[in-house]
Amino acid sequence: MRVLHDALQPEQVSYVCGAMKTRCTSAEIQRYIPEKCRFLEVEGFNLTAGSRLFHFDEQAWRMNLTGNRPEIQHSPLEEDAPVAELHDLFCKKLQQCCVLFDFLDCVADLKGKEIKRAALNELVESVATSRGVLIEPLYPEAIKMISVNIFRTLPPSENPEFDPEEDEPTLEASWPHLQLVYEFFLRFLESPDFQPSMAKRYVDQKFVLQLLELFDSEDPREREYLKTILHRVYGKLLGLRAYIRKQINNIFLRFIYETEHFNGVAELLEILGSIINGFALPLKSEHKQFLVRVLIPLHTAKSLSIFHAQLAYCVVQFMEKDATVTEYVRLWVFHDQVMFLGEIEEILDVIEPSQFIRVQEPLFKQIAACISSPHFQVAERALYFWNNEYILSLIEENCQVILPLVFATLYRVSKEHWNQTIVSLIYNVLKTFMEMNSKLFDDLTASYKVEKQKYLDHFNSEQIIIIINSKWTSTYSLHFDGGVRIYDRNKPKQLQVYPTRESLIHFKNYQAFLQV
């Protein structure tokens, strides 16, 4: 590999791994391809691109297809055998299971594949049911067998536009063996004989980092095993806890600000939910920083819908641990308002009344904006807050502050929203407010009508056609209802707000022709 790298620097190299073809620099290929790789043939040299095309079969390298692979033979574990002999057989089976097979070729080495499958099943059964099997000399052999089987370079996605919600994932071809290796690893960690003091020599930071990289696997079955295994490692090897949190933090930051792609975000967040639940009080500053710098920015991800449930759970865990972090709701940035409202409701379900007071103004200004949304699902989700008994009790306690924030929006939308379900929900909310504080409700109603009449006195028509003197023209409708708002008839989005006639004159100065 070294000679090849020296010869090709700084050329571009195309390599073929299985059925996948990818182009990268020689430096990148050195990182991607294992040190003992074997190139099978050179196909040609492209003078214009300055690149050579090499066929590289990673599976071939991993399976030692050079003829020196050991013959795998079946030798059953006998539980009634002497202890020393049982340990020796267990060690030999671990070594046998380090032999890898090509699952891309369905008919190759069928006998060997079946023997290894049986051996892995025996190892799983033995470590799960037998006591005294896990002695110190077996730890390095067990970790070696696990490492050889599970640690591999994940190939690029066969579909660059892969959408986890729409497309079928690429499943791991070697899963018949890989599943049993993961099962063995899990039983190994859960065994009553497991000794963390022995395991920590072999399950180190390098091992954990490789384990975390596997979370990018497209196969959901593999990610599910990895999630459970990493949780067990976190629970049993205390010295790795800070390192695991740091590396998960790094994965998320790369996902947010660089790659925007990582298949295992949901699984890692699920692990973090359990970790956050175990945080001691008061929360350390590093934990609060994780909320602000990682969890909140994760809400901006394009693929938020895939992991939103797990992310919301993590945030709620923080709120339950320390009510003061509720103020960070001011930092929320959301592309999907329905998700935003769902998560806010989960947070409000656990918020303390004293903390609610600190966020109620910005929160209900945002809720009012959602109620006025022309998208009926957004408005509907916002109005459902009044169906939550605990949130309703918080609103009632702070009615003097909240009702003035949302009244004008509720009154206006009740008159002009296109969806009758939304109108009905708003009437119910207004009725609830009237029952909470009838005097305040009447005062706000009277004030609203006075303000509306002031605007109507300025204009005799309820509609003005505005034609923009520019390279394009468009027709807008103008409504007078507690404020003058201009809408594009072809779009539901509100374009501009002109609270006074002077503003309309100012608008006219920008080359707009007003026709009553």
C-alpha positions in Angstrom: 0.0 0.0 0.0 2.8 2.4 0.8 4.4 2.0 -2.7 1.0 2.4 -4.3 0.4 5.6 -2.3 3.8 7.1 -3.2 3.2 6.3 -6.9 -0.3 7.9 -7.0 0.1 11.0 -4.9 -1.7 13.4 -5.7 -3.8 11.6 -8.3 -7.5 10.7 -8.0 -8.2 7.0 -7.5 -11.4 5.2 -8.2 -11.9 2.0 -6.3 -14.6 -0.7 -6.4 -15.7 -2.2 -3.1 -18.2 -5.0 -3.7 -20.7 -3.5 -6.1 -19.8 0.1 -5.1 -17.6 2.5 -6.9 -16.3 5.7 -5.3 -13.7 8.3 -6.3 -11.3 9.8 -3.7 -7.7 11.1 -3.4 -4.8 8.8 -2.6 -4.7 10.1 0.9 -8.4 9.3 1.4 -8.0 5.8 -0.1 -5.2 5.1 2.4 -7.6 5.9 5.2 -10.4 3.9 3.7 -8.6 0.7 2.7 -7.1 -1.6 5.3 -3.3 -1.8 5.4 -3.1 -5.3 4.0 -5.4 -4.7 1.1 -4.9 -6.7 -2.2 -5.5 -5.0 -5.6 -6.7 -7.6 -8.0 -6.2 -5.8 -11.3 -5.4 -2.5 -13.0 -8.0 -1.6 -15.6 -6.6 1.4 -17.2 -5.2 4.9 -17.1 -7.2 8.0 -17.9 -4.9 10.7 -19.2 -7.5 13.5 -19.1 -8.7 12.7 -15.6 -5.2 11.7 -14.4 -6.6 8.7 -12.6 -6.3 5.0 -12.5 -9.1 2.6 -11.9 -8.4 -0.2 -9.4 -10.6 -3.1 -8.4 -10.4 -3.6 -4.7 -12.4 -6.4 -3.0 -12.4 -5.6 0.7 -14.4 -8.8 1.4 -11.6 -10.8 -0.3 -9.0 -9.2 1.9 -11.1 -9.6 5.0 -11.6 -13.3 4.2 -7.9 -14.1 3.6 -8.7 -15.5 0.1 -5.0 -16.0 -0.6 -5.2 -19.6 0.2 -3.9 -19.5 3.8 -7.3 -19.3 5.5 -7.6 -22.1 8.2 -10.0 -24.9 7.6 -12.9 -24.5 10.0 -14.1 -27.7 11.7 -17.0 -28.5 14.0 -16.1 -29.4 17.5 -19.0 -29.2 19.9 -18.7 -27.7 23.4 -19.5 -30.3 26.0 -20.7 -28.8 29.3 -19.9 -31.9 31.3 -16.2 -31.8 30.1 -13.5 -30.9 32.7 -13.3 -27.2 33.3 -9.8 -26.9 31.8 -10.9 -28.7 28.7 -14.0 -26.6 28.5 -12.0 -23.4 28.6 -9.6 -24.7 25.9 -12.5 -25.6 23.6 -14.2 -22.2 24.3 -10.9 -20.5 23.3 -10.6 -22.5 20.1 -14.1 -21.8 19.1 -13.5 -18.0 19.6 -10.4 -18.4 17.3 -12.4 -20.4 14.7 -15.1 -17.6 14.6 -12.4 -15.1 13.5 -12.6 -16.7 10.1 -14.7 -14.5 7.8 -16.9 -15.6 4.8 -18.1 -13.9 1.7 -21.9 -13.5 1.9 -22.0 -11.6 -1.4 -21.5 -15.1 -2.9 -24.5 -17.0 -1.7 -23.2 -20.5 -2.7 -19.6 -20.1 -1.6 -18.3 -22.1 1.4 -21.8 -23.2 2.6 -20.3 -25.8 4.9 -17.9 -23.4 6.5 -20.6 -20.8 7.0 -22.9 -23.4 8.7 -20.1 -24.6 10.9 -19.3 -21.0 12.0 -23.0 -20.3 12.6 -23.2 -23.4 14.8 -20.1 -22.4 16.7 -21.4 -18.9 17.3 -24.7 -20.4 18.6 -22.7 -22.6 21.0 -20.7 -19.6 22.3 -23.8 -17.6 22.9 -25.5 -20.5 24.7 -22.4 -21.2 26.8 -21.8 -17.6 27.9 -25.5 -17.2 28.7 -26.0 -20.4 30.8 -22.7 -21.6 32.1 -21.0 -20.2 35.1 -17.2 -19.9 35.4 -16.6 -19.8 31.6 -15.4 -16.2 31.4 -11.9 -16.5 32.9 -9.2 -13.8 32.4 -7.3 -15.5 29.4 -10.6 -15.6 27.4 -11.2 -11.8 27.5 -8.7 -10.9 24.8 -9.8 -13.8 22.6 -13.5 -12.8 23.0 -12.8 -9.1 22.2 -10.6 -10.1 19.3 -13.3 -12.3 17.8 -15.9 -9.5 18.2 -13.6 -6.9 16.7 -12.7 -9.0 13.7 -16.3 -9.7 12.9 -18.1 -6.3 13.5 -15.5 -3.7 12.8 -15.4 -2.9 9.1 -15.5 0.1 6.8 -19.1 0.8 6.0 -19.6 1.2 2.3 -21.1 4.4 0.8 -24.9 4.3 0.4 -26.0 2.7 -2.8 -28.6 5.5 -3.1 -27.0 8.9 -2.6 -30.5 10.4 -2.2 -31.4 7.7 0.5 -34.4 8.8 2.5 -35.0 6.6 5.6 -38.7 7.4 5.7 -39.3 6.5 2.0 -36.5 4.1 0.9 -35.7 0.6 2.0 -32.3 0.4 3.8 -29.4 -1.7 2.5 -29.3 -4.7 4.8 -26.0 -6.3 5.8 -25.3 -9.4 3.8 -23.3 -11.1 6.5 -26.1 -10.7 9.1 -26.6 -14.4 9.7 -23.1 -14.4 11.4 -23.0 -10.8 12.5 -26.2 -11.1 14.5 -24.8 -14.0 16.5 -21.6 -12.1 17.2 -23.6 -9.1 18.5 -25.7 -11.5 20.6 -22.5 -13.1 22.0 -21.2 -9.6 22.8 -24.4 -8.7 24.6 -24.5 -11.9 26.6 -20.8 -11.5 27.4 -21.5 -8.0 28.9 -24.6 -9.2 30.8 -23.0 -12.4 32.2 -22.8 -12.6 36.0 -19.1 -13.6 35.5 -18.3 -10.4 33.6 -15.5 -8.5 35.3 -15.2 -4.8 34.3 -11.7 -4.7 35.7 -10.5 -7.3 33.2 -12.6 -6.1 30.3 -11.4 -2.4 30.5 -8.0 -3.5 29.3 -9.5 -4.6 25.9 -12.7 -2.5 25.6 -10.8 0.8 25.5 -11.3 4.2 23.9 -10.2 3.0 20.4 -12.7 0.1 20.7 -15.6 2.4 21.7 -14.8 4.9 18.9 -15.0 2.1 16.3 -18.2 0.9 17.9 -19.7 4.4 17.6 -18.7 4.6 13.9 -20.9 1.5 13.2 -24.0 3.5 14.2 -23.9 4.9 10.7 -24.9 1.5 9.3 -28.0 1.5 7.1 -29.2 -1.8 8.6 -31.6 -0.9 11.5 -31.1 -4.4 13.0 -27.4 -3.7 13.5 -28.1 -0.2 15.0 -30.6 -1.8 17.5 -28.0 -4.2 18.8 -25.4 -1.4 18.9 -27.7 0.7 21.0 -28.2 -2.0 23.6 -24.5 -2.9 23.7 -23.3 0.7 24.0 -25.7 1.2 26.9 -24.3 -1.9 28.7 -20.7 -0.7 28.1 -21.6 2.8 29.5 -23.2 1.2 32.5 -20.4 -1.3 33.3 -17.2 0.5 32.3 -17.4 3.7 34.3 -14.0 5.0 33.1 -15.4 5.2 29.6 -18.5 7.3 30.4 -17.0 10.8 29.8 -15.3 9.6 26.6 -18.5 8.1 25.3 -20.5 11.3 25.9 -17.7 13.3 24.3 -17.6 11.2 21.1 -21.4 11.2 20.8 -21.2 15.0 21.2 -18.7 15.1 18.3 -20.8 12.9 16.1 -23.8 15.2 16.6 -21.8 18.3 15.9 -20.4 16.8 12.6 -24.0 15.9 11.7 -25.3 19.4 12.4 -22.6 21.5 10.8 -20.8 19.3 8.3 -22.3 16.1 6.9 -26.0 16.4 7.6 -26.1 12.7 7.4 -25.7 10.0 10.1 -28.0 6.9 10.2 -27.8 6.3 14.0 -28.9 9.7 15.4 -32.1 8.3 16.8 -30.4 5.4 18.5 -27.7 7.6 20.0 -30.4 10.0 21.3 -32.2 7.1 22.9 -29.1 6.1 24.7 -28.6 9.8 25.8 -32.1 9.8 27.2 -31.2 7.1 29.7 -27.9 8.8 30.4 -29.5 12.2 31.1 -32.1 10.5 33.3 -29.1 9.4 35.5 -27.4 12.8 35.8 -26.8 13.9 39.4 -28.2 17.2 40.6 -27.3 20.0 40.4 -26.6 19.6 36.7 -22.9 20.2 35.7 -22.2 23.1 33.4 -21.0 20.7 30.7 -24.4 19.0 30.7 -26.2 22.3 30.3 -23.8 23.2 27.5 -24.7 19.9 25.7 -28.3 21.0 25.8 -27.6 24.4 24.4 -24.8 23.6 21.9 -26.0 20.2 20.6 -29.6 19.2 21.5 -31.2 22.6 20.6 -29.3 22.9 17.3 -30.4 19.4 16.4 -33.9 20.8 15.9 -32.6 22.6 12.7 -31.7 19.3 11.0 -33.6 18.6 7.7 -34.1 15.0 8.8 -35.6 16.0 12.2 -38.7 14.0 11.8 -36.7 10.7 11.9 -35.4 11.3 15.4 -37.7 14.0 16.8 -39.4 11.7 19.4 -36.0 10.7 20.9 -34.8 14.3 20.8 -37.9 15.6 22.6 -37.5 12.9 25.2 -33.9 14.1 25.9 -35.0 17.7 26.2 -37.9 16.8 28.6 -35.4 14.8 30.7 -33.3 18.0 31.1 -36.4 20.0 32.1 -37.4 17.4 34.7 -33.9 17.5 36.1 -33.5 21.2 36.3 -36.4 23.6 35.7 -34.1 26.6 35.2 -33.1 25.2 31.7 -36.6 25.9 30.6 -35.5 29.4 29.6 -33.5 27.9 26.8 -36.8 27.5 25.0 -36.1 31.1 23.8 -33.3 29.6 21.6 -35.6 27.2 19.8 -35.2 27.2 16.0 -37.7 25.0 14.1 -38.4 24.2 10.5 -41.5 22.2 11.3 -44.0 24.1 13.5 -46.1 21.1 14.3 -43.1 19.3 15.7 -42.2 22.5 17.6 -45.6 22.7 19.2 -45.6 19.0 20.1 -42.3 19.2 21.9 -43.3 22.5 23.7 -46.4 20.7 25.0 -44.2 17.8 26.3 -42.0 20.4 28.1 -45.0 22.3 29.5 -46.3 19.0 31.0 -43.3 18.9 33.3 -42.6 22.6 33.8 -42.9 24.3 37.3 -45.3 27.2 37.6 -42.5 29.5 38.6 -40.5 28.7 35.5 -43.6 29.0 33.3 -43.9 32.6 34.3 -40.4 33.3 32.9 -41.2 32.0 29.4 -44.9 32.7 29.0 -44.7 35.9 27.0 -42.3 34.7 24.2 -44.0 31.4 24.2 -47.6 32.6 23.7 -46.5 35.2 21.2 -45.2 32.2 19.2 -48.3 30.2 19.8 -50.4 33.2 18.6 -48.3 33.3 15.4 -49.0 29.5 14.9 -52.8 30.0 15.5 -52.8 32.6 12.7 -51.0 30.2 10.3 -53.0 29.5 7.1 -51.8 25.9 7.4 -54.7 24.3 9.3 -52.5 21.6 11.0 -50.3 24.2 12.5 -53.2 26.2 13.8 -55.0 23.1 15.0 -51.9 21.9 16.9 -51.5 25.2 18.7 -55.2 25.3 19.7 -54.9 21.8 21.2 -52.9 23.3 24.1 -56.2 24.4 25.6 -57.2 20.7 25.8 -54.3 19.9 28.1 -55.6 20.2 31.7 -52.2 21.1 33.3 -51.4 23.7 30.6 -54.9 25.1 31.0 -54.4 25.5 34.8 -51.1 27.4 34.0 -53.0 29.6 31.6 -55.7 30.3 34.1 -53.2 31.3 36.8 -51.6 33.8 34.4 -54.7 34.8 32.4 -54.0 38.6 32.9 -50.8 38.2 30.9 -51.7 35.5 28.4 -55.1 36.6 27.2 -53.9 40.1 25.9 -51.1 38.3 24.0 -53.5 36.0 22.0 -56.9 37.8 22.1 -56.5 39.9 18.9 -55.2 36.8 16.9 -58.0 34.6 18.2 -60.7 37.2 17.4 -59.4 37.9 13.9 -58.7 34.3 12.9 -62.2 33.3 14.1 -63.7 35.7 11.5 -61.5 34.9 8.5 -59.9 31.4 8.7 -60.9 29.2 5.8 -61.1 26.0 7.9 -64.3 25.5 9.9 -62.6 23.1 12.4 -60.1 25.9 13.3 -63.0 28.4 13.7 -64.8 25.9 16.0 -61.7 25.3 18.1 -61.1 29.1 18.4 -64.7 29.6 19.6 -64.0 27.0 22.3 -60.8 28.8 23.4 -62.5 32.2 23.5 -65.4 30.7 25.6 -62.8 29.2 28.0 -61.1 32.6 28.4 -64.5 34.3 28.9 -65.2 31.9 31.8 -61.8 32.4 33.3 -62.0 36.2 33.4 -65.1 37.7 32.0 -64.2 41.3 32.9 -60.8 41.2 31.1 -62.4 39.4 28.1 -65.1 42.2 27.8 -62.5 44.9 28.1 -60.3 43.4 25.4 -63.3 42.9 23.1 -64.3 46.5 23.5 -60.8 47.8 22.9 -60.4 45.6 19.8 -63.6 46.9 18.3 -62.5 50.5 18.9 -59.2 50.0 17.3 -60.8 48.3 14.3 -63.3 51.1 13.8 -60.4 53.6 13.8 -58.9 51.9 10.7 -62.3 51.6 9.0 -62.8 55.3 9.4 -59.7 56.0 7.4 -60.8 53.8 4.4 -64.2 53.5 2.8 -63.3 50.3 0.9 -62.5 46.8 2.3 -60.2 46.1 -0.7 -57.5 47.9 -2.5 -55.8 46.5 -5.6 -52.0 47.1 -5.6 -50.0 46.7 -8.8 -46.2 46.8 -8.4 -44.5 48.9 -11.0 -41.5 46.7 -11.5 -40.3 43.9 -13.7 -43.2 41.8 -12.5 -46.8 42.4 -11.5 -49.0 40.7 -8.9 -52.4 41.3 -7.4 -52.9 41.6 -3.7 -55.9 42.0 -1.4 -55.9 44.4 1.5 -58.0 43.7 4.7 -58.8 46.1 7.5 -59.2 44.2 10.8 -57.2 45.6 13.7 -54.5 46.5 11.3 -54.0 46.7 7.5 -52.5 43.5 6.1 -51.6 42.9 2.5 -51.9 39.4 1.1 -50.9 37.9 -2.2 -54.0 36.2 -3.5 -52.0 33.4 -5.0 -50.1 32.7 -1.8 -51.4 32.2 1.7 -48.3 33.9 3.2 -48.8 37.3 4.7 -46.6 39.8 2.9 -46.6 43.1 4.7 -48.3 45.0 7.5 -49.3 48.7 7.2 -50.8 49.9 10.5 -51.5 53.5 9.2 -52.5 55.4 6.1 -49.1 57.1 6.2 -47.5 53.7 5.8 -49.5 53.2 2.6 -48.3 56.5 1.3 -44.8 55.5 2.2 -45.4 52.3 0.2 -46.6 54.4 -2.7 -43.4 56.2 -2.7 -41.7 52.9 -3.6 -43.2 53.0 -7.1 -46.5 51.4 -6.1 -49.7 52.4 -7.8 -52.8 52.3 -5.5 -56.2 52.0 -7.2 -59.3 52.2 -4.9 
